[in-house]
């Protein structure tokens, strides 16, 4: 099992985590006993800061709202974005073919990192639906549309690299319907596929969870219900999110809400729901023991280096047998 953490080459991580220091990444990995990172390419790749030696996986870029664009549903897009300029700003173009080429370019850049795996989000959500969770598309629609998208770009995926589909609490891959997870693997044309089980995202599908122990028990329950499909869970994004009380309060406060949110408001909401906090208890160990992944990614929201190191140490202790 490789133990990793998440890092991007966005300015915030380059400045606040690595401080622009080419020796910072290997020093952090050595200090924490990690095997490498799961990398997200958000800007021009500086190989002196992020050597392929340390990149074990690449998290592909994603657009939370995309199914309506893929389908060419202009009325839905205008309702969400308000103008063609905003649509163009979000997708980089009004032409789906240009957007697909953006995916291809992200895959080409990912291949240069020589990763063992790629992560692909299978989810869709409009900001106008966040508060109420009254979604305009079904899990089935998102899964089948994602299959179309993956098959359109599959020839660009580097061979010998696993394509791992990540679960969310929005419509798509939620692991609530194992038959849809099976359909996803069966119908994509790329041969080496599996899942990246995100524990916090899975916990966000159950608003009744009150403790780490309850969260871990729920994750293990859903995993076991996958049956044989569970063998295709090759990685875990390990973190905890106990935001059910907040989510319910926002649903109550915004009952009937149908107005799109601006970017900052939407991000603030998502950060409150998807907390990315470290496990403090041996609940973490029970999840890892049950799944036994190839890749264990300690995935957090981190503001600066000491914050990242602190969260990693807390969760590493929680996930260890000799804690």
LOLODO-806048 format. One line per 5 residues: their letters; for each residue x negated, z, y negated of N, C-alpha, C. Coordinates in steps of 0.2 Angstrom, whole numbers, plus 5000, padded with zeros to 4 digits. Atoms other than C-alpha are relative to their C-alpha. Layout:
<sites>
a) X Z Y X Z Y X Z Y ~ ...
</sites>
This chain:
<sites>
xxxxx) 4996 5000 5006 5000 5000 5000 4996 5000 4994 ~ 5004 5000 5006 4993 4995 4983 5004 5004 4995 ~ 4997 4996 5005 4997 5007 4969 4998 4997 4993 ~ 5001 5004 5006 4999 4999 4952 5004 5004 4994 ~ 4996 4998 5005 5006 5002 4935 5002 4994 4996
xxxxx) 4998 5006 5003 5015 4990 4923 4996 5000 4993 ~ 5003 5001 5006 5006 4983 4908 5001 4992 4997 ~ 4999 5006 5003 5009 4968 4896 4994 4998 4995 ~ 5005 5002 5005 4998 4958 4884 5003 4999 4993 ~ 4996 5000 5007 5011 4961 4870 4995 5004 4995
xxxxx) 5004 4996 5005 5003 4968 4854 5000 5007 5001 ~ 4999 4993 5000 5010 4985 4857 4995 5003 5006 ~ 5004 4998 4994 5001 4987 4874 4992 4999 4998 ~ 5007 5001 5002 4985 4979 4868 4997 5005 4995 ~ 5002 4996 5005 4984 4990 4853 5000 5007 5002
xxxxx) 4999 4992 4999 4991 5007 4859 4998 5002 5006 ~ 5002 4998 4993 4986 5007 4877 4992 4998 5001 ~ 5006 5002 4999 4970 4997 4877 4995 5001 4994 ~ 5003 4999 5006 4965 4999 4859 4995 4994 4999 ~ 5004 5006 5001 4958 4981 4860 4993 5001 5003
xxxxx) 5006 4999 4997 4944 4988 4871 4999 4997 5007 ~ 5000 5004 4994 4938 4976 4885 4998 5005 5006 ~ 5002 4996 4994 4932 4991 4896 5006 5005 5001 ~ 4994 4995 4999 4949 5001 4894 5004 4999 5006 ~ 4996 5000 4994 4959 4994 4908 4996 5002 5006
xxxxx) 5003 4997 4994 4946 4997 4922 4999 5007 5000 ~ 5001 4993 5001 4943 5014 4915 5006 5004 5001 ~ 4994 4996 4999 4961 5019 4915 5002 4999 5008 ~ 4999 5001 4993 4963 5012 4933 4996 5005 5004 ~ 5004 4996 4996 4948 5021 4939 5002 5008 4999
xxxxx) 4998 4994 5002 4953 5037 4930 5006 5003 5005 ~ 4994 4998 4997 4970 5037 4939 5001 4998 5007 ~ 5000 5002 4993 4965 5030 4956 5005 4994 5001 ~ 4995 5006 4999 4976 5014 4954 4996 4994 5002 ~ 5003 5007 4998 4973 4997 4962 5000 4995 4995
xxxxx) 4999 5005 5004 4978 4987 4948 5006 5000 4996 ~ 4994 5000 5004 4993 4982 4937 5004 4994 5002 ~ 4995 5005 5000 5009 4972 4937 5000 4998 4993 ~ 5001 5002 5007 5006 4961 4922 5006 4996 4997 ~ 4995 5004 5003 5018 4953 4910 4997 4996 4994
xxxxx) 5003 5004 5005 5012 4938 4900 5005 4999 4994 ~ 4996 5001 5006 5020 4939 4882 4996 4997 4995 ~ 5004 5003 5005 5006 4931 4872 4994 4996 5003 ~ 5006 5004 4997 4990 4921 4874 4996 5005 5004 ~ 5004 4996 4995 4980 4928 4889 4993 5001 4998
xxxxx) 5007 4999 5001 4964 4936 4884 4997 5003 5007 ~ 5003 4998 4993 4954 4937 4901 4995 5006 4999 ~ 5004 4995 5000 4942 4949 4894 5003 5007 4999 ~ 4996 4994 4999 4955 4962 4892 5004 5001 5006 ~ 4996 4999 4994 4965 4958 4907 4997 4995 5005
xxxxx) 5003 5005 4995 4954 4951 4921 5004 4999 5006 ~ 4996 5001 4994 4962 4943 4936 4999 5005 5006 ~ 5002 4995 4995 4953 4956 4946 5005 5006 5001 ~ 4996 4994 5000 4965 4969 4941 5008 4998 5000 ~ 4993 5002 5000 4981 4959 4941 5002 4998 5007
xxxxx) 4998 5001 4993 4990 4961 4958 5007 4996 5000 ~ 4993 5003 5000 5008 4955 4952 5001 4998 4993 ~ 4998 5002 5007 5015 4946 4937 5008 5000 5000 ~ 4993 5000 5002 5032 4950 4930 5002 4994 4996 ~ 4998 5006 5004 5040 4934 4924 5004 5002 4994
xxxxx) 4996 4999 5006 5048 4933 4907 5008 4999 5002 ~ 4993 5001 4998 5067 4934 4907 5004 5001 4994 ~ 4995 5000 5005 5082 4932 4896 5006 5003 5003 ~ 4994 4996 4998 5096 4945 4898 5006 4996 5000 ~ 4994 5005 5000 5109 4932 4893 4998 4993 5001
xxxxx) 5002 5007 4999 5107 4915 4901 5005 4996 5004 ~ 4995 5004 4996 5121 4910 4913 5004 4995 4996 ~ 4996 5004 5004 5132 4903 4899 4996 4994 4997 ~ 5004 5005 5003 5117 4893 4892 4999 4995 5006 ~ 5001 5004 4994 5113 4886 4910 5006 4996 5001
xxxxx) 4994 5004 4999 5131 4881 4912 5002 4995 4994 ~ 4998 5004 5005 5132 4873 4895 5007 5002 4997 ~ 4994 4998 5003 5146 4884 4889 5000 5002 4993 ~ 5002 4999 5007 5145 4882 4871 5005 5005 4996 ~ 4995 4995 5003 5161 4893 4866 4997 5007 5002
xxxxx) 5003 4994 4998 5153 4907 4876 4994 5002 4996 ~ 5007 4999 5004 5136 4905 4867 5002 5001 4993 ~ 4998 4999 5007 5144 4904 4850 5003 5007 4999 ~ 4997 4993 5001 5154 4920 4853 4995 5005 5001 ~ 5005 4995 4999 5138 4929 4858 4995 4999 4994
xxxxx) 5006 5001 5004 5125 4921 4846 5003 4999 4993 ~ 4998 5001 5007 5136 4916 4831 4998 4993 4997 ~ 5002 5006 5003 5127 4900 4827 4995 4996 5004 ~ 5005 5004 4996 5116 4886 4834 4993 5002 4999 ~ 5007 4998 5001 5101 4892 4825 4998 5007 5004
xxxxx) 5001 4994 4996 5103 4909 4834 4999 4998 5007 ~ 5001 5003 4994 5105 4900 4850 4993 4997 5001 ~ 5006 5003 5000 5090 4890 4847 4994 5005 5000 ~ 5005 4995 5001 5080 4905 4842 4999 5004 5006 ~ 5001 4996 4994 5084 4914 4858 4997 4997 5006
xxxxx) 5002 5004 4995 5081 4900 4870 4994 4996 4999 ~ 5005 5004 5002 5068 4891 4860 5002 4993 5000 ~ 4997 5007 5000 5079 4875 4861 5008 5000 5001 ~ 4993 5001 4998 5097 4869 4862 5001 4996 5007 ~ 5000 5004 4994 5092 4859 4877 4998 5004 5006
xxxxx) 5002 4996 4995 5092 4868 4894 4994 4997 5004 ~ 5006 5003 4997 5078 4856 4900 4994 5003 4997 ~ 5005 4997 5004 5067 4863 4887 4999 5007 5002 ~ 5000 4993 4997 5071 4881 4893 4997 5000 5007 ~ 5003 5001 4993 5067 4876 4911 4993 4999 5000
xxxxx) 5007 5002 5001 5051 4869 4905 4996 5007 4998 ~ 5003 4994 5002 5047 4886 4897 4999 5005 5007 ~ 5001 4997 4994 5050 4894 4914 4994 4997 5004 ~ 5005 5003 4997 5038 4882 4922 4993 5001 4997 ~ 5006 4999 5003 5025 4885 4909 4998 5008 5002
xxxxx) 5001 4993 4999 5027 4904 4912 4997 5001 5007 ~ 5002 5000 4993 5024 4901 4931 4993 4997 5000 ~ 5006 5003 5000 5009 4890 4927 4995 5005 4998 ~ 5004 4995 5003 5001 4904 4917 4999 5006 5005 ~ 5000 4994 4995 5006 4917 4930 4995 4998 5006
xxxxx) 5004 5003 4995 4997 4906 4943 4992 5001 4999 ~ 5007 4999 5002 4981 4908 4933 4997 5007 5001 ~ 5002 4993 4999 4981 4926 4935 4999 5002 5008 ~ 5001 4999 4993 4980 4924 4954 5003 5006 5003 ~ 4997 4994 4998 4993 4937 4958 5002 4999 5008
xxxxx) 4998 5000 4994 4999 4942 4975 5008 4999 5000 ~ 4993 5001 5001 5017 4942 4969 5003 4999 4993 ~ 4997 5001 5007 5029 4937 4955 5007 5004 5001 ~ 4994 4997 5001 5044 4947 4949 5005 4996 4996 ~ 4994 5004 5004 5061 4938 4944 5006 5004 5000
xxxxx) 4994 4997 5001 5075 4947 4937 5006 4996 5002 ~ 4994 5004 4998 5092 4942 4944 5006 5004 4997 ~ 4994 4997 5004 5105 4948 4931 5002 4996 4994 ~ 4998 5003 5007 5115 4943 4916 5005 5004 4997 ~ 4995 4996 5004 5124 4952 4902 5000 4997 4993
xxxxx) 4999 5002 5007 5131 4948 4885 5000 5007 4996 ~ 5001 4993 5003 5127 4962 4872 5007 5002 4998 ~ 4993 4998 5002 5146 4962 4868 5003 5004 5006 ~ 4997 4997 4994 5149 4969 4886 4996 5006 5002 ~ 5004 4995 4998 5135 4982 4886 5004 5007 5000
xxxxx) 4997 4993 5001 5145 4997 4880 5006 5001 5006 ~ 4994 4999 4996 5161 4994 4891 4999 4998 5007 ~ 5001 5003 4993 5153 4986 4907 5006 4996 5002 ~ 4995 5005 4998 5168 4974 4907 4997 4993 4999 ~ 5004 5006 5000 5158 4959 4912 5004 4994 5001
xxxxx) 4996 5006 5000 5163 4941 4910 4998 4996 5006 ~ 5003 5004 4994 5153 4935 4926 5000 5005 5005 ~ 5000 4996 4994 5153 4942 4943 4993 5000 5003 ~ 5007 5000 4996 5138 4946 4955 4999 4994 5003 ~ 5001 5006 4996 5142 4931 4965 4998 4994 4995
xxxxx) 5002 5006 5004 5141 4919 4950 4993 5001 4998 ~ 5007 5000 5002 5125 4926 4944 4995 4999 5006 ~ 5004 5001 4995 5117 4926 4961 5000 4992 5002 ~ 5000 5007 4999 5122 4908 4964 4997 4996 4995 ~ 5003 5004 5005 5117 4902 4947 4992 5001 5000
xxxxx) 5007 4999 5000 5100 4911 4949 4997 4996 5006 ~ 5002 5005 4994 5098 4901 4966 4999 4993 4997 ~ 5000 5007 5003 5101 4885 4956 4993 5000 4995 ~ 5005 5000 5004 5088 4890 4943 4993 5001 5004 ~ 5006 4999 4997 5075 4896 4955 4998 4993 5004
xxxxx) 5001 5006 4997 5077 4880 4965 4997 4994 4995 ~ 5002 5005 5005 5074 4870 4949 4993 5001 4998 ~ 5007 4998 5002 5057 4878 4946 4996 5002 5006 ~ 5003 4997 4994 5052 4882 4964 4993 4996 5001 ~ 5006 5004 4999 5039 4868 4965 4994 5002 4996
xxxxx) 5005 4997 5005 5029 4877 4951 4998 5007 5002 ~ 5002 4993 4998 5028 4894 4960 4994 4999 5005 ~ 5006 5001 4996 5010 4896 4967 5001 5002 5007 ~ 4999 4998 4993 5010 4895 4986 4995 5006 5002 ~ 5003 4994 4998 5004 4910 4995 5001 5006 4996
xxxxx) 4998 4995 5005 5012 4921 4981 5007 5002 5002 ~ 4994 4998 4999 5027 4931 4985 5005 5000 4994 ~ 4995 5000 5006 5043 4929 4974 5005 5006 5002 ~ 4996 4994 4999 5051 4946 4973 5006 5000 4995 ~ 4994 5000 5004 5069 4947 4966 5001 5008 4998
xxxxx) 4999 4993 5003 5072 4963 4955 5008 5001 4999 ~ 4993 4998 5001 5089 4972 4955 5001 5003 4993 ~ 4998 4998 5007 5098 4977 4939 5007 5004 5001 ~ 4993 4997 5000 5114 4987 4935 5005 4995 4997 ~ 4996 5006 5003 5121 4971 4926 5002 4996 5006
xxxxx) 4998 5004 4995 5130 4958 4936 4994 4996 5003 ~ 5006 5004 4997 5118 4949 4949 4998 5004 5006 ~ 5003 4996 4995 5107 4958 4961 5000 5007 4999 ~ 4999 4993 5001 5113 4976 4961 4999 5004 5007 ~ 5000 4997 4993 5111 4979 4980 5006 5004 5002
xxxxx) 4994 4997 4998 5129 4985 4981 5003 4996 5005 ~ 4997 5004 4995 5133 4970 4991 4995 4996 5004 ~ 5006 5003 4997 5120 4966 5004 5001 4993 5002 ~ 4999 5007 4998 5128 4950 5009 4997 4995 4994 ~ 5002 5004 5006 5124 4943 4991 4992 5000 5000
xxxxx) 5007 5000 5000 5106 4949 4993 4997 4995 5005 ~ 5002 5004 4995 5105 4940 5009 5001 4992 4998 ~ 4999 5007 5002 5112 4924 5002 4995 4998 4995 ~ 5005 5002 5005 5099 4924 4988 4994 4998 5004 ~ 5006 5002 4997 5085 4924 5000 5001 4994 5005
xxxxx) 4999 5006 4995 5093 4911 5012 5000 4994 4996 ~ 4999 5006 5004 5097 4899 4998 4995 4997 4995 ~ 5005 5002 5005 5082 4898 4987 4995 4996 5005 ~ 5004 5005 4997 5070 4884 4992 4993 5002 5001 ~ 5007 4997 5000 5054 4894 4990 5000 5005 5007
xxxxx) 5000 4997 4993 5049 4901 5008 4998 5007 5000 ~ 5003 4994 4999 5040 4917 5004 5003 5005 4994 ~ 4996 4997 5005 5053 4928 4995 5002 5007 5003 ~ 4999 4993 4999 5058 4947 4995 5003 5003 4994 ~ 4997 4996 5005 5064 4961 4984 4995 5005 4997
xxxxx) 5004 4995 5003 5056 4972 4971 5006 5005 4998 ~ 4995 4995 5001 5067 4988 4972 4999 5004 4994 ~ 5001 4996 5006 5069 4996 4955 5004 5006 5000 ~ 4996 4994 4998 5074 5014 4958 5004 5002 4994 ~ 4996 4998 5006 5079 5017 4940 5006 4996 4999
xxxxx) 4994 5004 5001 5090 5002 4939 5005 5001 5005 ~ 4995 4999 4995 5098 5006 4955 5004 5007 4999 ~ 4997 4994 5002 5101 5024 4949 5006 4999 4994 ~ 4995 5002 5005 5110 5016 4934 5007 4997 5002 ~ 4994 5002 4998 5123 5009 4945 5005 5006 5002
xxxxx) 4996 4994 4998 5129 5027 4949 5000 5005 4995 ~ 5000 4995 5006 5135 5037 4934 5001 5007 5002 ~ 4999 4993 4998 5138 5053 4944 4994 5003 5002 ~ 5006 4997 4998 5120 5056 4948 4998 5005 4994 ~ 5002 4994 5004 5114 5073 4940 4993 5002 5001
xxxxx) 5007 4997 4999 5097 5076 4947 4996 4995 5004 ~ 5005 5004 4997 5081 5068 4954 5002 5000 5008 ~ 4999 4999 4993 5086 5074 4972 5007 4995 5001 ~ 4994 5005 4999 5104 5065 4970 4998 4993 4999 ~ 5003 5007 5001 5095 5050 4963 4997 4997 5006
xxxxx) 5004 5002 4995 5083 5049 4977 5004 4999 5007 ~ 4995 5000 4995 5097 5052 4990 5004 4993 5000 ~ 4996 5006 5001 5107 5038 4983 4996 4993 5001 ~ 5005 5006 4999 5092 5025 4982 4999 4999 5008 ~ 5001 5001 4993 5089 5029 5001 5006 4998 5003
xxxxx) 4994 5002 4997 5107 5027 5005 5001 4993 4999 ~ 4999 5007 5001 5108 5010 4997 4995 4996 5004 ~ 5005 5003 4996 5092 5005 5005 5001 4999 5007 ~ 4999 5000 4993 5097 5010 5022 5006 4995 5002 ~ 4994 5004 4999 5114 5000 5020 4998 4993 5000
xxxxx) 5003 5007 4999 5103 4984 5018 4998 4998 5007 ~ 5002 5001 4993 5099 4986 5036 4994 4996 5001 ~ 5006 5004 4999 5087 4973 5042 4997 4996 4994 ~ 5002 5003 5006 5086 4965 5025 4995 5005 4996 ~ 5005 4996 5004 5077 4981 5019 4993 4999 5002
xxxxx) 5006 5002 4998 5062 4974 5028 4997 4995 4995 ~ 5002 5005 5005 5061 4961 5014 4999 5004 4993 ~ 5002 4996 5006 5059 4975 5001 4992 5001 5000 ~ 5008 4999 4999 5040 4973 4998 4997 5004 4994 ~ 5002 4996 5005 5039 4983 4982 5005 5004 4997
xxxxx) 4995 4995 5003 5046 4997 4972 4997 5001 4993 ~ 5001 4997 5007 5047 5000 4953 5002 5007 5000 ~ 4998 4993 4999 5046 5018 4954 5001 5004 4993 ~ 4999 4996 5005 5054 5028 4940 5007 5003 5000 ~ 4993 4998 4999 5070 5038 4937 5004 5000 4993
xxxxx) 4996 5001 5005 5085 5036 4926 5007 5004 5001 ~ 4994 4996 5000 5099 5049 4924 5004 5000 4994 ~ 4997 5001 5007 5109 5042 4910 5008 4999 5001 ~ 4992 5000 4999 5127 5043 4918 5004 5003 4995 ~ 4996 4997 5005 5133 5055 4905 5000 4996 4994
xxxxx) 5000 5004 5006 5127 5045 4891 5004 4993 5000 ~ 4996 5006 4999 5134 5029 4898 5007 5001 5000 ~ 4993 4999 5000 5151 5036 4901 5002 5002 4993 ~ 4998 4999 5007 5151 5043 4883 5001 4994 4996 ~ 5000 5006 5004 5147 5026 4876 5006 4996 5002
xxxxx) 4995 5004 4997 5160 5018 4887 5007 5003 4996 ~ 4994 4997 5003 5173 5031 4880 5000 4999 4992 ~ 5001 5001 5007 5167 5029 4862 5002 4993 4998 ~ 4999 5007 5002 5168 5010 4862 5005 4997 5005 ~ 4995 5003 4996 5183 5007 4873 5003 4994 4996
xxxxx) 4997 5006 5003 5189 4989 4870 4995 4996 4996 ~ 5005 5004 5004 5173 4984 4861 4998 4993 5003 ~ 5001 5007 4998 5170 4965 4861 4995 4997 4995 ~ 5004 5003 5005 5158 4963 4847 4992 4999 5002 ~ 5007 5001 4998 5140 4956 4850 4996 5005 4996
xxxxx) 5005 4995 5003 5126 4969 4846 4994 4996 4997 ~ 5006 5002 5002 5111 4965 4835 4995 5002 5005 ~ 5006 4999 4995 5094 4965 4844 4998 5007 5000 ~ 5002 4993 5000 5089 4982 4838 5005 5005 5003 ~ 4995 4996 4997 5106 4990 4843 5000 5000 5007
xxxxx) 5000 5001 4993 5106 4982 4860 4994 5003 5003 ~ 5006 4997 4997 5088 4988 4863 5000 5007 5000 ~ 4999 4992 5000 5092 5006 4858 5004 5002 5006 ~ 4996 4998 4995 5106 5006 4870 4997 4999 5007 ~ 5004 5001 4994 5096 4999 4884 4995 5005 5002
xxxxx) 5005 4995 5000 5082 5011 4881 5003 5007 5002 ~ 4996 4993 4999 5095 5026 4882 5002 5000 5008 ~ 4998 5001 4993 5102 5019 4899 4995 5000 5005 ~ 5006 5001 4995 5086 5013 4907 4994 5004 4998 ~ 5004 4995 5003 5076 5028 4904 4992 4999 5002
xxxxx) 5007 5001 4998 5060 5024 4914 4996 5006 5000 ~ 5004 4994 5000 5055 5042 4916 4997 5001 5006 ~ 5003 4998 4994 5043 5049 4929 5004 5005 5004 ~ 4998 4995 4996 5049 5058 4944 4996 5006 4999 ~ 5004 4994 5000 5044 5076 4943 5000 5004 5007
xxxxx) 4999 4996 4993 5049 5082 4961 4998 4995 5006 ~ 5001 5004 4994 5046 5076 4979 5005 4996 5002 ~ 4996 5005 4999 5061 5066 4977 4997 4993 5000 ~ 5004 5006 5000 5049 5052 4973 4997 4999 5007 ~ 5004 5001 4994 5039 5055 4989 5005 4998 5006
xxxxx) 4995 5001 4994 5055 5054 5000 5002 4992 4999 ~ 4999 5007 5001 5059 5036 4992 4995 4996 5003 ~ 5005 5004 4997 5042 5030 4996 4999 5000 5007 ~ 5000 4999 4993 5042 5037 5013 5005 4996 5004 ~ 4994 5004 4997 5059 5028 5017 4998 4993 5000
xxxxx) 5001 5007 5001 5054 5011 5010 4994 4998 5003 ~ 5006 5002 4998 5036 5011 5014 4998 4993 4997 ~ 5001 5007 5003 5032 4996 5002 4993 4998 5000 ~ 5007 5003 5001 5017 4985 5000 4997 5002 4993 ~ 5002 4999 5007 5017 4988 4982 5004 5005 4997
xxxxx) 4997 4994 5003 5021 5004 4973 4998 5000 4992 ~ 5002 5001 5007 5022 5001 4954 5003 5006 4996 ~ 4998 4995 5004 5023 5016 4943 5002 4997 4993 ~ 4998 5004 5006 5034 5008 4929 5003 5005 4995 ~ 4997 4996 5005 5037 5017 4913 5000 4996 4993
xxxxx) 5000 5001 5007 5041 5015 4894 4994 5004 4997 ~ 5005 4996 5003 5025 5020 4886 4998 4998 4993 ~ 5001 5001 5007 5021 5022 4868 4992 4999 4998 ~ 5007 5000 5002 5002 5025 4868 4997 5002 5007 ~ 5004 4999 4994 4988 5028 4881 5001 5007 5003
xxxxx) 4999 4993 4997 4990 5047 4883 5007 5001 5003 ~ 4993 5000 4997 5009 5045 4886 5000 4996 5007 ~ 5001 5004 4993 5005 5032 4900 4997 5004 5005 ~ 5004 4996 4995 4992 5043 4908 5004 5006 5002 ~ 4996 4994 4998 5003 5059 4907 5006 4998 5005
xxxxx) 4994 5002 4995 5018 5050 4915 4997 4998 5007 ~ 5003 5002 4994 5007 5042 4928 4998 5006 5005 ~ 5003 4994 4996 4999 5059 4933 5006 5004 5003 ~ 4995 4996 4998 5016 5068 4934 5004 4996 5006 ~ 4996 5004 4995 5024 5054 4945 4995 5000 5006
xxxxx) 5005 5001 4994 5008 5052 4956 5000 5007 5004 ~ 5000 4994 4996 5009 5071 4960 5007 5001 5004 ~ 4993 5000 4996 5028 5069 4964 5000 4996 5006 ~ 5000 5005 4995 5025 5055 4975 4995 5001 5006 ~ 5005 4998 4995 5010 5063 4985 5003 5005 5005
xxx) 4998 4995 4995 5012 5072 5001 4997 5007 4999 ~ 5004 4994 5001 4999 5085 4996 5001 5003 4993 ~ 4999 4997 5006 5007 5090 4980 5000 5007 4999
</sites>
